[in-house]
Amino acid sequence: MPPADPPRVSVIIPAYNSMPELTRCVTSAMEQTLGLDKIEIIAVDDGSTDGTGPELGRLARTCPALRVVHQPNSGGAGAPRNTGLDIARGDYVFFLDSDDYLGPDALRRMVAMADENGTDVVLGKMVSVGGRAVPMAVFQHNQPRTDVFSSHAYRTLGCWKLFRRSLIERLNLRFPPYRNCEDKPFTAAAYLNADGVSVVADYDCYYSRNRENGNNLTRTAAGLTHRMDGTRLCFETVTRYVEPGPRRDRVMRRHVEWEFCGPLRALLPRESEQEARERFYPEFRRWALSYVTEGVFQLIPPPDRLLIHLLRTDRYDDLMTVARHAKEDAGRGYLVDKGRVYWCHPFFRDPARAVPDDCFDATDRLPVHTEPAEAAWQGDGGVLRLSGHAYIEHVATEDPGTQLILRPRDFPHPGLRRPVTVRTVKGLPGEGSYDKAGFSVAVDLATVAGGDPLDPGVWEFFLDVRAQGVSRTVKLRQSSGDAHGARTTPAHRAVAGRSRYRHPVVRPFFSPDGTLSLDVRPDPNQFTQTCHVTRTVWDASARGNLIVRGCLTGQATRHRGAITLRAKDASGSVYEVPVHRTAEGDSTGFTARLPVRPLPPGRWTITLHANETKETAVVPHLDGPTGTHWFRPSRLGRPYYARPLPLGAEQTLVLRVAPVRLATALRRRLDPRKFAPSQWGRRD
């Protein structure tokens, strides 16, 4: 008899004295819409004494997909999770703590997200039950494919996620035998080696709760003794998988703030003098010297910078003083001096302490509050009127000089600046400190770019918020929408002005994070009236060549000026090839062949241009295979790919050109089902 197909997901539940929460936890896995034929549930009883074992036995008798394993108590959740991993057969693994439970459609949505985007880790939206803290920043909107360097994913290192099991086995990942922080090194290693991370934010996937009896491991193993080994392994994991530099600094910052400085401040004063001085302090000092680079130091907040400075300079007594008074010193207030904002800690500018001002500089860490109250067209032209308020917390709005900035989303640009009119606004917190935080500005989008309209693309609004010489530049975000979460923006409008695109169409919108943005596109009724693209395909006889065919009508048939097929990347680089005409009846047919192999890696927008009239036409999305690949001898034979990225309602053709990740290519070589031209580059 052939073996049964492996399940899509193995749900692993470590359980120790988990009643009464256990029943809902297990039944939430049994009731998943993904179907029990696609799920295996592995519940590991870690030597429970409260009825957890019998309850698991009862549930197993009602569900053939539930497998129960009993083992002696190990003292932590890591060992039972490892037991589950050793026998798991699923394509994916999901770790579900016995205190918590799943939303009914959670696994189906997460598996679909991983399958559709080829990602190795999927985060499902977490919900707090009974006040237990859960991460929120990463779940603002769905993210089909991201990574830990361009999202907030690394803020949540709990293992309550969907992991591709092949990733776990390739890295030989298992949980260390610690009572606390055992899941952070595991998740960190998976993140840093994952071929993409996805986020499901539009459905409540995971409900996190505290036990009624309060014996969650995170509470009962909260001392430094149970944290040091896990924290040390976090630092070692990052050092192992990320090269030194800004990327490592951004990842390491999380561990310095959460696993290092937080516990030091809260827990070190609770230890005995001997334990604190002889056991824990030397280890904290070693971490400060080994892992907190200058890049990390500049990223962390002043309270943490002060601790790191005292550790580096070997000042145990001052460190303990700061830690013991951390709560009362947190509310000491701030001083504005020469365009910088400093935390007024008792050590600040105390000659006897001799701590550098840099340890107290909070300028770049202060929250900036912005709120666009109005965004509307002014008259019938292209003037967009904006108003709202913006202020830097703890900096009174004296001598304000805020400016509005427009920047393109996809490539570096200094920004187009416009001064705003300062307005008085009431009702903000701070007892009148922010009365001059109001602003209004009218932006003529027909002339904003040096007398021209904006180039096509997505442009975002920023505010350079200034007061008392302090300047902070942030995105202009609307914090929330109406009762349904919707945010209202003006309708799109064609903007007249001097431009090679004649009258570009501007569509204001709010991005998922609430940033006010503009989608600028060529008027589709210009050149497309005289140019019709009929086919876009890859050349079957010469890999890496894009063929565009179509016909010219109307005025385009009467002028003989050159027409080119143009590829333009986000930095403004342009590559053009001529369009060749062939007479076809009453219209003029054309063909263009664009070699994409010479294009540098990046995103290339494909358009047609009539050089005589300066008109442009979009090239639609490919109707043939979705991608192509080739080898570049000049790059040691490394494979490269090009694939289309559909963009917006017009489906304008945008090609992504990039090298194929060699590990991914090798895995696909070993799996013929995935090795096809249409799949090249999907995960890269």
Beta strands, then each sheet from edge to edge (+ up, - down):
strand 1: 9-15
strand 2: 39-46
strand 3: 66-71
strand 4: 92-95
strand 5: 101-102
strand 6: 121-129
strand 7: 143-146
strand 8: 162-164
strand 9: 197-209
strand 10: 334-337
strand 11: 340-343
strand 12: 368-378
strand 13: 383-392
strand 14: 403-408
strand 15: 416-419
strand 16: 421-423
strand 17: 438-444
strand 18: 457-467
strand 19: 470-475
strand 20: 493-494
strand 21: 505-510
strand 22: 516-521
strand 23: 531-538
strand 24: 545-552
strand 25: 563-569
strand 26: 574-578
strand 27: 580-584
strand 28: 587-595
strand 29: 602-610
strand 30: 615-618
strand 31: 628-632
strand 32: 638-644
strand 33: 654-659
sheet 1: 3+ 2+ 1+ 4+ 8- 6+ 9+ 5-
sheet 2: 3+ 2+ 1+ 4+ 8- 6+ 9+ 7-
sheet 3: 10+ 11-
sheet 4: 12+ 13- 17+ 16-
sheet 5: 15+ 14- 18+ 19-
sheet 6: 15+ 14- 18+ 22- 21+ 20-
sheet 7: 23+ 24- 28+ 27-
sheet 8: 26+ 25- 29+ 30-
sheet 9: 26+ 25- 29+ 33- 32+ 31-
end
